[in-house]
Amino acid sequence: MTRAGLTRRDTEVREFMDDPDCDPDRLQHTYQHFSTINRLLSGWRSIYRRSIRPRLDADRPTTLLDIGFGGGDICRALARWAARDGLSLRTTAIDPDERALRHVRRLPDAGVHFEQASSADLVARRERYDVVISNHLLHHLDAVALPALLADSVTLARHLVIHNDLSRGRAGYGVYAVATLPFARRSFIHQDGLLSIRRSYRRRELQAVVPPGWQVRSMFPQRLLLTHEGGHR
């Protein structure tokens, strides 16, 4: 990948795991490796401490929705951290891909309600949650799907929306290419991660395409946090 190759978002590339006919064994290993990749790179521990934990209470349950749960590791981690802190968090996680649901159903129970659904499905059911989150979802969406997701998020969230995604850059691309090479044969972590970086936004690009009321900030290492406070009451 040349410097010019990262100058603009590459919205034409498609990740291997998005193919419904992709190799099921490599897909399963990809889901399993998500927890390692996210633990090292996604920064959810600090997001929990700074933005989610202050909103939790030991006696009054706080509800949280994870849109596009993938391997299910983020929502499970949030539920685990809240439990360790003695705080009440009721977590729901949705993904429209039935393969993701089959994966999480093989895992030990984590006190998370997993469901095959889209954000639009929950809006149609008039569901509401205190906090709505996603991880590595924004870069998958086209010019129609992104504003639809953001509108759904505001409708579903009573208080806070956090969309955590990659930020496109040469340094992150190079480090990720080397660090994940050992995963290349048995999973899609290496190939799809590089494609994800190519599809991802830079801060100014994302801020330019989101509606008023949304804030974009950078987070180490090469992350973007898209947040919205409030929502419909």
C-alpha positions as CSV (number, residue, x, y, z in Angstrom):
1,M,0.0,0.0,0.0
2,T,1.5,3.3,-1.1
3,R,1.1,6.7,0.6
4,A,-1.3,7.7,-2.2
5,G,-3.3,4.5,-1.5
6,L,-4.4,5.9,1.9
7,T,-5.0,9.5,0.8
8,R,-8.7,8.8,0.2
9,R,-11.2,6.3,1.6
10,D,-11.4,3.2,-0.5
11,T,-15.1,2.5,-0.4
12,E,-14.9,-0.1,-3.2
13,V,-13.0,-2.8,-1.3
14,R,-15.1,-5.5,0.6
15,E,-13.9,-7.4,3.6
16,F,-13.6,-11.2,3.2
17,M,-15.8,-12.0,6.2
18,D,-18.7,-10.0,4.7
19,D,-19.0,-12.6,2.0
20,P,-21.7,-15.0,3.0
21,D,-19.8,-17.8,1.3
22,C,-16.5,-17.2,3.0
23,D,-14.5,-20.0,4.6
24,P,-16.4,-20.9,7.9
25,D,-13.3,-22.0,9.7
26,R,-11.4,-18.8,9.0
27,L,-14.5,-16.8,9.9
28,Q,-14.8,-18.7,13.3
29,H,-11.1,-18.0,14.0
30,T,-11.7,-14.3,13.1
31,Y,-14.5,-14.0,15.6
32,Q,-12.2,-15.6,18.2
33,H,-9.4,-13.2,17.5
34,F,-11.5,-10.1,17.8
35,S,-11.2,-10.1,21.6
36,T,-7.4,-9.9,21.4
37,I,-7.4,-7.2,18.7
38,N,-10.0,-5.1,20.4
39,R,-8.3,-5.5,23.8
40,L,-5.0,-4.2,22.4
41,L,-6.3,-1.5,20.0
42,S,-9.9,-0.4,20.6
43,G,-9.5,1.4,23.9
44,W,-12.9,0.3,25.4
45,R,-11.5,0.0,28.9
46,S,-10.7,3.7,29.0
47,I,-14.0,4.6,27.3
48,Y,-15.8,2.6,30.0
49,R,-13.9,4.3,32.8
50,R,-14.4,7.8,31.4
51,S,-17.8,7.8,29.7
52,I,-19.8,4.8,30.8
53,R,-19.0,3.9,34.4
54,P,-19.8,7.4,35.7
55,R,-23.4,6.9,34.4
56,L,-23.9,3.5,36.2
57,D,-25.4,2.9,39.6
58,A,-25.3,-0.1,42.0
59,D,-29.1,-0.1,42.5
60,R,-30.7,1.4,39.4
61,P,-30.0,-0.6,36.3
62,T,-28.5,1.2,33.3
63,T,-29.4,-0.3,29.9
64,L,-26.8,-0.5,27.1
65,L,-27.2,-1.5,23.4
66,D,-24.3,-2.7,21.3
67,I,-25.1,-2.4,17.6
68,G,-23.2,-4.9,15.3
69,F,-21.6,-7.0,18.1
70,G,-19.5,-9.1,15.7
71,G,-17.5,-11.5,18.0
72,G,-19.5,-10.3,21.1
73,D,-16.3,-9.4,23.1
74,I,-17.0,-5.7,23.6
75,C,-20.4,-6.0,25.2
76,R,-19.3,-9.0,27.2
77,A,-16.3,-7.0,28.5
78,L,-18.5,-4.1,29.5
79,A,-20.9,-6.3,31.4
80,R,-17.9,-8.0,33.2
81,W,-16.3,-4.6,34.1
82,A,-19.6,-3.3,35.5
83,A,-20.2,-6.4,37.5
84,R,-16.7,-6.2,39.0
85,D,-17.4,-2.6,40.0
86,G,-20.6,-3.6,41.7
87,L,-22.7,-1.6,39.2
88,S,-25.9,-2.6,37.5
89,L,-25.7,-2.8,33.7
90,R,-28.2,-4.6,31.5
91,T,-26.7,-5.2,28.1
92,T,-28.3,-6.0,24.8
93,A,-26.3,-6.7,21.6
94,I,-27.6,-7.0,18.1
95,D,-26.1,-8.1,14.8
96,P,-28.0,-8.8,11.5
97,D,-25.6,-11.6,10.6
98,E,-26.8,-15.0,11.8
99,R,-23.2,-16.3,11.8
100,A,-22.3,-13.8,14.5
101,L,-25.2,-15.0,16.6
102,R,-24.2,-18.7,16.2
103,H,-20.7,-17.8,17.3
104,V,-21.8,-16.0,20.6
105,R,-24.2,-18.8,21.4
106,R,-21.2,-21.2,21.6
107,L,-19.7,-19.0,24.3
108,P,-20.3,-19.2,28.1
109,D,-23.2,-17.0,29.3
110,A,-22.1,-13.5,30.1
111,G,-25.4,-11.9,31.1
112,V,-25.8,-10.3,27.7
113,H,-28.9,-10.6,25.6
114,F,-27.8,-11.3,22.1
115,E,-30.2,-11.0,19.2
116,Q,-30.1,-11.1,15.4
117,A,-31.6,-7.7,14.5
118,S,-30.8,-4.3,13.0
119,S,-31.0,-0.9,14.7
120,A,-34.0,-0.2,12.4
121,D,-35.8,-3.3,13.9
122,L,-35.4,-1.9,17.4
123,V,-36.6,1.5,16.4
124,A,-39.7,-0.1,14.8
125,R,-40.3,-1.9,18.2
126,R,-39.9,1.5,20.0
127,E,-37.0,0.1,22.1
128,R,-35.0,2.6,24.3
129,Y,-31.6,2.3,26.0
130,D,-29.6,4.6,28.2
131,V,-26.4,4.1,26.2
132,V,-25.9,3.0,22.6
133,I,-22.5,1.9,21.3
134,S,-20.8,0.3,18.3
135,N,-17.3,-0.9,17.5
136,H,-15.7,-0.9,14.0
137,L,-19.1,-0.4,12.3
138,L,-19.0,3.1,10.7
139,H,-16.5,2.3,8.0
140,H,-18.7,-0.5,6.7
141,L,-21.5,1.9,5.9
142,D,-22.3,3.7,2.7
143,A,-23.7,7.2,2.2
144,V,-27.2,5.9,2.8
145,A,-26.6,3.5,5.7
146,L,-24.4,5.9,7.8
147,P,-27.0,8.6,8.3
148,A,-29.7,5.9,8.9
149,L,-27.6,4.3,11.6
150,L,-26.9,7.7,13.3
151,A,-30.6,8.6,13.2
152,D,-31.5,5.2,14.7
153,S,-28.8,5.6,17.4
154,V,-30.2,9.0,18.5
155,T,-33.8,7.6,18.6
156,L,-32.7,4.5,20.6
157,A,-30.5,6.3,23.1
158,R,-31.8,8.2,26.1
159,H,-28.5,9.7,27.1
160,L,-25.3,8.8,25.2
161,V,-24.2,7.3,21.9
162,I,-20.6,6.2,21.3
163,H,-19.4,4.9,17.9
164,N,-15.8,3.7,18.1
165,D,-14.0,3.2,14.8
166,L,-10.6,3.2,13.1
167,S,-8.9,6.3,11.8
168,R,-7.1,5.9,8.5
169,G,-3.4,6.5,8.5
170,R,0.0,5.2,7.3
171,A,1.5,4.5,10.7
172,G,-1.5,2.4,11.9
173,Y,-1.6,0.6,8.6
174,G,2.0,-0.4,8.7
175,V,2.0,-1.5,12.3
176,Y,-1.2,-3.5,11.9
177,A,0.2,-5.2,8.7
178,V,3.2,-6.5,10.6
179,A,1.6,-7.3,13.9
180,T,-1.2,-9.4,12.5
181,L,0.7,-11.3,9.8
182,P,0.8,-14.4,12.0
183,F,-3.0,-14.5,11.8
184,A,-3.1,-14.3,8.0
185,R,-3.5,-18.0,7.2
186,R,-6.2,-19.2,9.7
187,S,-8.4,-16.1,9.9
188,F,-9.4,-12.9,8.1
189,I,-8.0,-10.7,10.9
190,H,-4.9,-9.6,8.9
191,Q,-6.5,-9.0,5.4
192,D,-9.8,-7.6,6.6
193,G,-8.1,-5.3,9.2
194,L,-6.1,-3.7,6.4
195,L,-9.1,-3.3,4.2
196,S,-11.0,-1.8,7.2
197,I,-8.2,0.8,7.6
198,R,-8.5,1.7,3.9
199,R,-12.2,2.1,4.3
200,S,-12.1,4.2,7.5
201,Y,-12.4,7.9,7.9
202,R,-10.1,10.6,9.1
203,R,-11.4,13.0,11.7
204,R,-12.3,15.9,9.4
205,E,-13.9,13.5,6.8
206,L,-16.2,12.0,9.4
207,Q,-17.1,15.3,11.0
208,A,-18.0,16.6,7.5
209,V,-20.6,13.9,6.9
210,V,-22.4,13.6,10.3
211,P,-25.4,15.8,11.2
212,P,-25.2,18.6,13.8
213,G,-25.0,17.5,17.4
214,W,-22.4,14.8,16.7
215,Q,-18.8,15.2,17.9
216,V,-15.7,13.5,16.5
217,R,-12.5,13.2,18.5
218,S,-9.3,11.3,18.0
219,M,-8.1,8.6,20.4
220,F,-4.8,6.7,20.6
221,P,-3.9,4.6,18.7
222,Q,-5.5,5.9,15.5
223,R,-9.1,5.8,16.7
224,L,-12.1,8.0,16.1
225,L,-14.9,8.4,18.7
226,L,-18.2,9.7,17.3
227,T,-20.4,10.7,20.2
228,H,-23.8,12.2,20.7
229,E,-25.2,13.4,24.1
230,G,-28.9,13.4,24.8
231,G,-31.2,11.9,22.3
232,H,-35.0,12.0,22.1
233,R,-36.8,12.0,25.4
